[in-house]
Amino acid sequence: MSTPSLASGPEGPDALRPLLDTVLGALADGTRARGGPLPAGGPDAVAERVRAAVGDVLPRHGDPDALRALVHALAEGSADPADPRLPGGGGRRGGRGRKGARVKLTILGGGGFRVPLVYG
């Protein structure tokens, strides 16, 4: 028995709706868990939380909570460049050449993570 493509056909939007609800909820929860413009604990703590959320990258059996857990960890571990407490934050464009804080997630071979906070 073949499985139809998730977003194809007339049922596509209804098939995607639960995934979108999961992602949007996890983004909101992760942002609240962050509690400020920068994630708590610095890059090492963020990398550990993301590593824990990812778990086994190619498991034999999938985890129904995997999407929510990963999106939550990424939202919690991301900087909010629109926050006025960060350099260039508050939704400003330009302004003395400063940029807001950014987070770059690099997934390394062997399941390692590097999550540097970059301030421009």
TIRO-2110 file (N, C-alpha, C; in Angstrom, 1 decimal):
// TIRO-2110
0.8, -1.2, 0.0, N, 1, A
0.0, 0.0, 0.0, CA, 1, A
0.9, 1.2, 0.0, C, 1, A
0.6, 2.2, -0.9, N, 2, A
1.4, 3.4, -1.0, CA, 2, A
0.8, 4.5, -0.2, C, 2, A
1.6, 5.3, 0.4, N, 3, A
1.1, 6.5, 1.2, CA, 3, A
1.1, 7.7, 0.3, C, 3, A
0.0, 8.4, 0.2, N, 4, A
-0.1, 9.6, -0.6, CA, 4, A
0.9, 10.7, -0.1, C, 4, A
1.3, 11.6, -0.9, N, 5, A
2.2, 12.7, -0.5, CA, 5, A
1.3, 13.6, 0.5, C, 5, A
2.0, 14.0, 1.5, N, 6, A
1.3, 14.7, 2.6, CA, 6, A
0.5, 15.9, 2.1, C, 6, A
1.1, 16.8, 1.2, N, 7, A
0.4, 18.0, 0.8, CA, 7, A
-0.3, 17.9, -0.5, C, 7, A
-0.3, 16.7, -1.1, N, 8, A
-0.9, 16.7, -2.5, CA, 8, A
-2.4, 16.3, -2.3, C, 8, A
-3.1, 16.7, -3.4, N, 9, A
-4.5, 16.3, -3.4, CA, 9, A
-5.4, 17.2, -2.6, C, 9, A
-6.7, 17.0, -2.7, N, 10, A
-7.6, 17.8, -2.0, CA, 10, A
-7.5, 17.7, -0.5, C, 10, A
-6.9, 16.7, 0.1, N, 11, A
-6.8, 16.5, 1.5, CA, 11, A
-5.5, 17.2, 2.1, C, 11, A
-4.7, 17.7, 1.2, N, 12, A
-3.4, 18.3, 1.6, CA, 12, A
-3.5, 19.2, 2.7, C, 12, A
-4.3, 20.3, 2.6, N, 13, A
-4.3, 21.3, 3.7, CA, 13, A
-4.8, 20.7, 5.0, C, 13, A
-5.7, 19.7, 5.0, N, 14, A
-6.2, 19.1, 6.2, CA, 14, A
-5.1, 18.2, 6.8, C, 14, A
-4.3, 17.6, 5.9, N, 15, A
-3.2, 16.7, 6.4, CA, 15, A
-2.1, 17.6, 7.1, C, 15, A
-1.9, 18.8, 6.6, N, 16, A
-0.8, 19.7, 7.1, CA, 16, A
-1.3, 20.4, 8.4, C, 16, A
-2.5, 20.6, 8.5, N, 17, A
-3.0, 21.4, 9.7, CA, 17, A
-2.5, 21.0, 11.0, C, 17, A
-2.5, 19.7, 11.3, N, 18, A
-2.0, 19.3, 12.7, CA, 18, A
-0.5, 19.5, 12.8, C, 18, A
0.2, 19.4, 11.7, N, 19, A
1.7, 19.7, 11.8, CA, 19, A
1.9, 21.2, 12.0, C, 19, A
1.2, 22.0, 11.3, N, 20, A
1.3, 23.5, 11.5, CA, 20, A
0.9, 23.9, 12.9, C, 20, A
-0.1, 23.3, 13.4, N, 21, A
-0.5, 23.6, 14.8, CA, 21, A
0.6, 23.2, 15.8, C, 21, A
1.2, 22.0, 15.5, N, 22, A
2.3, 21.6, 16.4, CA, 22, A
3.5, 22.6, 16.3, C, 22, A
3.9, 23.0, 15.1, N, 23, A
5.0, 23.9, 14.9, CA, 23, A
4.7, 25.2, 15.6, C, 23, A
3.5, 25.8, 15.3, N, 24, A
3.2, 27.1, 15.9, CA, 24, A
3.1, 27.1, 17.4, C, 24, A
2.6, 26.0, 17.9, N, 25, A
2.5, 25.9, 19.4, CA, 25, A
3.9, 25.7, 20.0, C, 25, A
4.7, 24.9, 19.4, N, 26, A
6.1, 24.7, 19.9, CA, 26, A
6.9, 26.0, 19.8, C, 26, A
6.7, 26.8, 18.7, N, 27, A
7.4, 28.1, 18.6, CA, 27, A
7.0, 29.0, 19.7, C, 27, A
5.8, 29.1, 20.0, N, 28, A
5.3, 30.0, 21.1, CA, 28, A
5.8, 29.5, 22.5, C, 28, A
5.7, 28.2, 22.7, N, 29, A
6.2, 27.6, 24.0, CA, 29, A
7.7, 27.8, 24.1, C, 29, A
8.5, 27.6, 23.1, N, 30, A
9.9, 27.7, 23.2, CA, 30, A
10.3, 29.2, 23.4, C, 30, A
9.6, 30.1, 22.8, N, 31, A
9.9, 31.5, 23.0, CA, 31, A
9.6, 31.9, 24.4, C, 31, A
8.5, 31.5, 25.0, N, 32, A
8.2, 31.7, 26.4, CA, 32, A
9.2, 31.1, 27.3, C, 32, A
9.7, 29.9, 27.0, N, 33, A
10.7, 29.2, 27.8, CA, 33, A
12.0, 29.9, 27.8, C, 33, A
12.3, 30.6, 26.7, N, 34, A
13.6, 31.4, 26.6, CA, 34, A
13.6, 32.5, 27.6, C, 34, A
12.4, 33.2, 27.8, N, 35, A
12.3, 34.2, 28.8, CA, 35, A
13.0, 35.5, 28.6, C, 35, A
13.5, 35.7, 27.4, N, 36, A
14.2, 37.0, 27.1, CA, 36, A
14.8, 37.0, 25.7, C, 36, A
15.6, 37.9, 25.4, N, 37, A
16.1, 38.0, 24.0, CA, 37, A
17.1, 37.0, 23.7, C, 37, A
17.8, 36.4, 24.7, N, 38, A
18.9, 35.5, 24.4, CA, 38, A
18.6, 34.2, 25.2, C, 38, A
19.0, 33.1, 24.7, N, 39, A
18.8, 31.8, 25.4, CA, 39, A
19.6, 31.7, 26.7, C, 39, A
19.1, 31.1, 27.7, N, 40, A
19.8, 31.0, 29.0, CA, 40, A
21.0, 30.0, 28.8, C, 40, A
22.1, 30.2, 29.5, N, 41, A
23.2, 29.3, 29.6, CA, 41, A
24.2, 29.4, 28.5, C, 41, A
24.0, 30.2, 27.5, N, 42, A
25.0, 30.4, 26.4, CA, 42, A
25.0, 29.2, 25.4, C, 42, A
25.9, 29.3, 24.5, N, 43, A
26.0, 28.3, 23.4, CA, 43, A
26.0, 26.8, 23.8, C, 43, A
26.8, 26.5, 24.9, N, 44, A
27.0, 25.1, 25.3, CA, 44, A
25.6, 24.6, 25.8, C, 44, A
24.9, 25.4, 26.6, N, 45, A
23.6, 24.9, 27.1, CA, 45, A
22.6, 24.8, 26.0, C, 45, A
22.6, 25.7, 25.0, N, 46, A
21.7, 25.6, 23.9, CA, 46, A
22.0, 24.3, 23.1, C, 46, A
23.3, 24.1, 22.8, N, 47, A
23.7, 22.9, 22.1, CA, 47, A
23.2, 21.6, 22.8, C, 47, A
23.3, 21.6, 24.1, N, 48, A
22.9, 20.4, 24.9, CA, 48, A
21.4, 20.2, 24.8, C, 48, A
20.6, 21.3, 24.9, N, 49, A
19.2, 21.2, 24.8, CA, 49, A
18.7, 20.7, 23.4, C, 49, A
19.4, 21.2, 22.4, N, 50, A
19.1, 20.8, 21.0, CA, 50, A
19.5, 19.4, 20.8, C, 50, A
20.6, 19.0, 21.3, N, 51, A
21.1, 17.6, 21.2, CA, 51, A
20.1, 16.7, 21.9, C, 51, A
19.6, 17.0, 23.0, N, 52, A
18.6, 16.2, 23.8, CA, 52, A
17.3, 16.1, 23.0, C, 52, A
16.9, 17.2, 22.4, N, 53, A
15.6, 17.3, 21.6, CA, 53, A
15.7, 16.4, 20.4, C, 53, A
16.9, 16.4, 19.7, N, 54, A
17.0, 15.6, 18.5, CA, 54, A
17.1, 14.2, 18.8, C, 54, A
17.9, 13.8, 19.8, N, 55, A
18.0, 12.4, 20.2, CA, 55, A
18.7, 11.6, 19.0, C, 55, A
18.2, 10.5, 18.8, N, 56, A
18.7, 9.6, 17.7, CA, 56, A
18.2, 10.2, 16.3, C, 56, A
19.1, 10.7, 15.5, N, 57, A
18.7, 11.3, 14.2, CA, 57, A
17.9, 10.4, 13.3, C, 57, A
18.3, 9.2, 13.2, N, 58, A
17.7, 8.2, 12.4, CA, 58, A
17.2, 7.0, 13.2, C, 58, A
16.2, 7.2, 14.0, N, 59, A
15.7, 6.1, 14.9, CA, 59, A
15.0, 5.0, 14.1, C, 59, A
15.0, 3.8, 14.6, N, 60, A
14.3, 2.7, 14.0, CA, 60, A
12.8, 3.0, 14.0, C, 60, A
12.3, 3.6, 15.0, N, 61, A
10.8, 3.9, 15.2, CA, 61, A
10.7, 5.4, 15.5, C, 61, A
9.9, 6.1, 14.8, N, 62, A
9.8, 7.5, 15.0, CA, 62, A
9.1, 7.9, 16.3, C, 62, A
9.3, 9.1, 16.8, N, 63, A
8.7, 9.6, 18.0, CA, 63, A
7.6, 10.6, 17.6, C, 63, A
6.4, 10.4, 18.0, N, 64, A
5.3, 11.3, 17.6, CA, 64, A
5.5, 12.7, 18.1, C, 64, A
6.3, 12.9, 19.2, N, 65, A
6.6, 14.2, 19.7, CA, 65, A
7.8, 14.8, 19.2, C, 65, A
8.5, 14.2, 18.2, N, 66, A
9.8, 14.7, 17.8, CA, 66, A
9.7, 16.1, 17.2, C, 66, A
8.7, 16.4, 16.3, N, 67, A
8.6, 17.7, 15.7, CA, 67, A
8.4, 18.8, 16.7, C, 67, A
7.5, 18.6, 17.7, N, 68, A
7.3, 19.6, 18.7, CA, 68, A
8.5, 19.8, 19.6, C, 68, A
9.2, 18.7, 20.0, N, 69, A
10.4, 18.8, 20.8, CA, 69, A
11.5, 19.6, 20.1, C, 69, A
11.7, 19.3, 18.8, N, 70, A
12.8, 20.0, 18.1, CA, 70, A
12.5, 21.4, 17.9, C, 70, A
11.3, 21.8, 17.4, N, 71, A
10.9, 23.2, 17.2, CA, 71, A
11.0, 24.0, 18.5, C, 71, A
10.5, 23.4, 19.6, N, 72, A
10.6, 24.0, 20.9, CA, 72, A
12.0, 24.3, 21.3, C, 72, A
12.9, 23.3, 21.1, N, 73, A
14.3, 23.5, 21.5, CA, 73, A
15.0, 24.6, 20.6, C, 73, A
14.6, 24.6, 19.3, N, 74, A
15.2, 25.7, 18.4, CA, 74, A
14.7, 27.1, 18.8, C, 74, A
13.4, 27.2, 19.1, N, 75, A
12.8, 28.5, 19.5, CA, 75, A
13.4, 28.9, 20.8, C, 75, A
13.5, 28.0, 21.8, N, 76, A
14.1, 28.4, 23.0, CA, 76, A
15.6, 28.8, 22.9, C, 76, A
16.3, 28.2, 22.0, N, 77, A
17.7, 28.4, 21.8, CA, 77, A
18.0, 29.5, 20.8, C, 77, A
17.0, 30.2, 20.3, N, 78, A
17.3, 31.3, 19.3, CA, 78, A
17.3, 32.6, 20.0, C, 78, A
18.1, 33.5, 19.5, N, 79, A
18.1, 34.9, 19.9, CA, 79, A
16.9, 35.6, 19.2, C, 79, A
16.4, 36.6, 19.9, N, 80, A
15.3, 37.5, 19.3, CA, 80, A
15.9, 38.8, 18.8, C, 80, A
16.2, 38.9, 17.5, N, 81, A
16.8, 40.1, 17.1, CA, 81, A
15.9, 41.3, 17.1, C, 81, A
14.6, 41.1, 17.3, N, 82, A
13.7, 42.3, 17.3, CA, 82, A
13.6, 42.9, 18.7, C, 82, A
14.2, 42.2, 19.7, N, 83, A
14.1, 42.7, 21.1, CA, 83, A
15.0, 43.9, 21.3, C, 83, A
14.4, 45.0, 21.8, N, 84, A
15.2, 46.2, 21.9, CA, 84, A
16.4, 46.2, 22.9, C, 84, A
16.5, 45.1, 23.7, N, 85, A
17.6, 44.9, 24.6, CA, 85, A
18.9, 44.5, 23.9, C, 85, A
18.7, 44.0, 22.6, N, 86, A
19.9, 43.6, 21.8, CA, 86, A
20.4, 44.7, 20.9, C, 86, A
21.7, 44.6, 20.6, N, 87, A
22.2, 45.7, 19.7, CA, 87, A
21.5, 45.6, 18.4, C, 87, A
20.9, 46.7, 18.0, N, 88, A
20.2, 46.8, 16.7, CA, 88, A
18.8, 46.2, 16.8, C, 88, A
18.4, 45.9, 18.0, N, 89, A
17.1, 45.2, 18.2, CA, 89, A
15.9, 46.2, 18.1, C, 89, A
14.7, 45.8, 18.4, N, 90, A
13.6, 46.6, 18.4, CA, 90, A
13.0, 46.8, 17.0, C, 90, A
13.3, 46.0, 16.0, N, 91, A
12.8, 46.1, 14.7, CA, 91, A
13.4, 47.2, 13.9, C, 91, A
14.5, 47.8, 14.3, N, 92, A
15.1, 48.8, 13.5, CA, 92, A
15.8, 48.2, 12.3, C, 92, A
15.9, 49.0, 11.3, N, 93, A
16.6, 48.6, 10.1, CA, 93, A
17.8, 49.5, 10.0, C, 93, A
19.0, 49.0, 9.8, N, 94, A
20.2, 49.8, 9.7, CA, 94, A
20.6, 50.4, 11.0, C, 94, A
21.0, 51.6, 11.0, N, 95, A
21.3, 52.3, 12.3, CA, 95, A
22.7, 52.0, 12.7, C, 95, A
23.7, 52.8, 12.4, N, 96, A
25.1, 52.8, 12.8, CA, 96, A
25.7, 51.4, 12.5, C, 96, A
25.2, 50.7, 11.5, N, 97, A
25.9, 49.5, 11.0, CA, 97, A
25.8, 48.3, 11.9, C, 97, A
25.0, 48.5, 13.0, N, 98, A
24.9, 47.3, 13.9, CA, 98, A
23.8, 46.4, 13.5, C, 98, A
24.0, 45.1, 13.8, N, 99, A
23.0, 44.1, 13.5, CA, 99, A
22.5, 43.5, 14.8, C, 99, A
21.4, 42.9, 14.8, N, 100, A
20.9, 42.1, 15.9, CA, 100, A
21.7, 40.8, 16.1, C, 100, A
21.4, 40.2, 17.2, N, 101, A
22.1, 38.9, 17.5, CA, 101, A
21.5, 37.9, 16.6, C, 101, A
22.3, 36.9, 16.2, N, 102, A
21.8, 35.8, 15.4, CA, 102, A
22.3, 34.5, 16.0, C, 102, A
21.6, 33.5, 15.7, N, 103, A
22.1, 32.1, 16.1, CA, 103, A
22.2, 31.3, 14.9, C, 103, A
23.4, 30.6, 14.8, N, 104, A
23.6, 29.8, 13.7, CA, 104, A
23.8, 28.4, 14.2, C, 104, A
22.9, 27.5, 13.8, N, 105, A
23.0, 26.1, 14.2, CA, 105, A
23.7, 25.3, 13.1, C, 105, A
24.7, 24.6, 13.5, N, 106, A
25.5, 23.7, 12.6, CA, 106, A
25.4, 22.3, 13.1, C, 106, A
24.8, 21.4, 12.3, N, 107, A
24.8, 20.0, 12.7, CA, 107, A
26.1, 19.3, 12.2, C, 107, A
26.9, 18.8, 13.0, N, 108, A
28.1, 18.2, 12.7, CA, 108, A
28.0, 16.7, 12.5, C, 108, A
28.8, 16.2, 11.7, N, 109, A
28.8, 14.7, 11.5, CA, 109, A
29.0, 14.0, 12.9, C, 109, A
28.4, 12.9, 13.0, N, 110, A
28.5, 12.1, 14.3, CA, 110, A
27.5, 12.6, 15.3, C, 110, A
26.6, 13.5, 14.9, N, 111, A
25.5, 13.9, 15.9, CA, 111, A
25.9, 15.1, 16.7, C, 111, A
27.0, 15.7, 16.5, N, 112, A
27.4, 16.9, 17.3, CA, 112, A
26.7, 18.2, 16.8, C, 112, A
26.7, 19.1, 17.6, N, 113, A
26.1, 20.4, 17.3, CA, 113, A
27.0, 21.5, 17.7, C, 113, A
27.0, 22.6, 16.9, N, 114, A
27.7, 23.8, 17.3, CA, 114, A
26.6, 24.9, 17.1, C, 114, A
26.4, 25.7, 18.2, N, 115, A
25.4, 26.7, 18.1, CA, 115, A
26.0, 28.0, 18.6, C, 115, A
26.8, 28.7, 17.8, N, 116, A
27.4, 30.0, 18.2, CA, 116, A
26.4, 31.1, 18.2, C, 116, A
26.4, 32.0, 19.2, N, 117, A
25.7, 33.2, 19.1, CA, 117, A
26.6, 34.2, 18.4, C, 117, A
26.1, 34.9, 17.4, N, 118, A
26.9, 35.8, 16.6, CA, 118, A
26.3, 37.2, 16.8, C, 118, A
27.2, 38.1, 17.3, N, 119, A
26.7, 39.5, 17.4, CA, 119, A
27.5, 40.3, 16.4, C, 119, A
26.7, 41.1, 15.6, N, 120, A
27.3, 41.9, 14.6, CA, 120, A
27.3, 43.4, 15.0, C, 120, A
END
